[in-house]
Amino acid sequence: MIKAFLKHRKKIKMRNNRIAQLLNDLADATVGQIKSDVKKGRDINGTPFKKLKDSTINAKKIKGSKTPNKPLMDTGLMRNVHRSKTASAGSLESRVDVAKKRSEIAVFHNDGGGNLPQREWFGIGEKTKKRYNKMIKAKVKSIIRIKK
């Protein structure tokens, strides 16, 4: 009886390790997609960001910005998206965050408000969801050992 319990527990841990790896892979895919989209000037759904106002572009030029015409690119901190929590067999949670210095302004940009137009740059868009579905299906098949 104890052997059966330990064998079962070992299988659960192995499955949890695989699930944790999947969660970390999904988080890494999210990070990569956000960074790529911001660099291309697109939101999470691939739509181009709203253009900056002339006054904003001029202010960025005065500050010496290398990218005065591109939203969310000035300091580089918005592109500093990273996996801030790694999933493990004991904790099936993986988290993606932006640089702490910019977390408030990141939310403001994402939601828009006041004179700032919404630029939904942080999140999971349709393209990433489709990619997730493929990754999840493949991993689930390997976890439950279903062969195609």
N, C-alpha and C positions, 0 to 999 in steps of 0.2 A: 504494500500500500504506500509506504513512504517513498519507495523507488519510483512508483508511478507519479506521485505528487511532485517529486523533484524533477522528473523528466518533463512533466507538464509545465512546471515553473520555468525550466530552461527554455522550452519552446516559446513561452510567453515573452521571456526576455529577448530572445532572438527576434521575434516579431516586432517587439517594441523598438529594438535597435534599427530594424528596417524602416519602421514608421518614422522614427526620429530622423533617419537619414533622408527620407522623403521630405519631411518638413523642412529640413535644412536646405535641401535642393530647391524646394519651392521658394524659400526665403531668398536664396541666392539668385534664382531666376527673376524674382521681383526686383532685387537690387540692380541687376544687370539691365532690366528693361527700363527702370526709372532713369538710370544714368544715361542710357542710350537715347531715350526720348527727350530728356532735358537738353542733351548736347545737340540734338536735331531741332530743338525748339518746338517740340510737340507735347501734347498732354497725354494722359494715360490711355486715351482712345485713338491716338494718332492724329488728332486735330492740331493744326498749328496754333501756337499761343497768340493771343491778341497782341498786336504791335504796341511797342512802348510809345508814350507821348514824346513829342519833340523836346519838351522841357526836361523829361527824364533822361533822354539821350544826351542832351547838352550837359546836364548835371553830372552824368557818368563820365563824359569826356573831360570835364574840368577836373574830376577826381583822378583822371589818368587811367580809366578803365580800358582794358584791352578788347573788351566786347561790349561797347556802349549800346549797340542796337539789339542785343540778345537778352530777353528776359531770363532771370534766374541764373545768370552766368557770371555776374560781376565779381563776387568774392570767391566763388568756387565752393562755398559751404553748402549750398543747396544740392550740389552733386555729391556731397559727402554722405550719401545714404549707405547704410551698412547693416549687417546682421548683428543686432545688439544682444540677442539671446540665442543660444544654441540648444536645440532639442537633444535630449538623451533618452535612454530607455526609462530612466526614472522620472523624467520631466518632459512630457511630449508637448513642448511649446517652443516655437522659434519666433523671433520678433525682428522686425525691420524698423529702423529709426533713422532720423536725420540728425545731423550734428546738434548737440544740446544747445550750443550758442544760438542756433537759428530756429529752434523748434517753434517758438511763438510766431515768428515772421513766416515760417514755412506753412503753418496752419492758415495764417492770414492770406497768403498767396493762393493756397489751395482752395479756400472758401470764397475769397474775394470780399470786398467790403469797402465802404467809403468811396474814395476815388480809385481804388485798386480793382481792376477787373479780375474775375476768377480765372486762374490758370491751374486747372486740376492736374497737377504734376505728380502727386504722391498718392499711390493707391494701386489697385489692380484693375486694369482695363480689360476689355473684351479679348484683345489679342493674347494677353497673358493668361486669361482664364482658359482659353482654348489650349494653350501650351500646358497649363496645369492639368487639364483633363487627360491629356495624353500621358503625362508623367505619372499621374495617379493610377490610371488604368494599368500601365506597365508595372508599376510597383506592386499594386494589389495582386496582379497575376503572379508575380514572383513570390509574394508573401504566402499566398494560399496554394502555391505550386500548381497553377493551372497553366498548361502548355497549349499554345495556339496550334 
